[in-house]
Amino acid sequence: MRHALRRISIELLAFFACVFASVPSAAQAVSFSREVAPILALNCHACHGANPESVAGGLSTRTWRDLKKGSNLGRVIVPGNPSRSPLYQFVSGARGEATQMPLGGPPLTLEQTETIRKWILDGAAEDADTSPIYRIGLPSVRLERPTPVRFAARIPVTAYVELELVDSRGRSLYREGGAVKKAREPAGIGVIGEWIVWNLRRGSDWPEHLRALLTVRYAAPEPENAVLVVGAGEPQFYEGESEIQIVAMSGNRTVAKLRGTPSLDHWKRELTPGWYTMHSKDNRGNEGAVLFRAGTSR
Ligand code: HEC
């Protein structure tokens, strides 16, 4: 009898343990990197951090540190107190419709302002960014004066893209970000958005050769056969025969080296599913790169 009772209480305990274990996950804290940062990137960076000069009101929303620095008004976040936090006041409309953020655009959805409110209420903490980030780098981009250089990113539906140009010593000369939202559907590619930095002219103190880094983050889950293609460099620069290298993103393995004309379609069929970059170099030393995903769908 005693024995049976003990068994029951142990089972009960196990049951309670399960209940308690599930409580924290139901009221899980809002994650800055997974939930708040994408809202800011896609709706606010355009005027608050897309490049070092775009800091309307003295505010950059680009990183958690930037938010902590505040704006011309002072701090924009009062941890634990959304209604006293300008960040929340301006997106919720509490500061008046005329200055509701994003300025001049459709307001955030109720779900988005709630996410920001809860995050501030929870203490506005930073957390490790575990969202997928795709990066491609071009070791050498030649900026020929006065030819404008064009960087293009073709991305499935929604993402935030950032281009950075650095010199050989790693000095950042240029940084520009942009949200990709509009979907288009050109034949054969699937649903994509496009982001282009147009007419980038070489600064007077820039060297002729630069490294270009493209970062793509907060990409919405792609439709099954969509391809993420990020290109950098100017296609018209490619002259003569190109040397092409295909590198698997996982493990950074070079899976193919060839000479000829780049054809993504061919490689999308040949490769095992996964992410790859394709680098090309022509016989004048111009380089280009795209990031793409080889999928199972043909
Ligand atoms: C189209 C440009 C634009 C967009 C997009 C935009 N803002 Fe603003 N924002 C402004 C301007 C302009 C000001 C006012 C600057 C001033 O009056 O000094 C401002 C001011 C602010 C301020 C007050 C800072 C201060 O000291 O004046 C906050 C907070 C703010 N924005 C947050 C946001 C958030 C969050 C988003 C995205 C949901 C956003 N903004 C999107 C242009 C924009």
Residues whose N, C-alpha, C, O or C-beta is under 5 A from the ligand:
A	BS01	HEC	N43 C44 A46 C47 A56 G57 L59 S71 N72 L73 V76 P86 L87 F90 M101 P102 L103
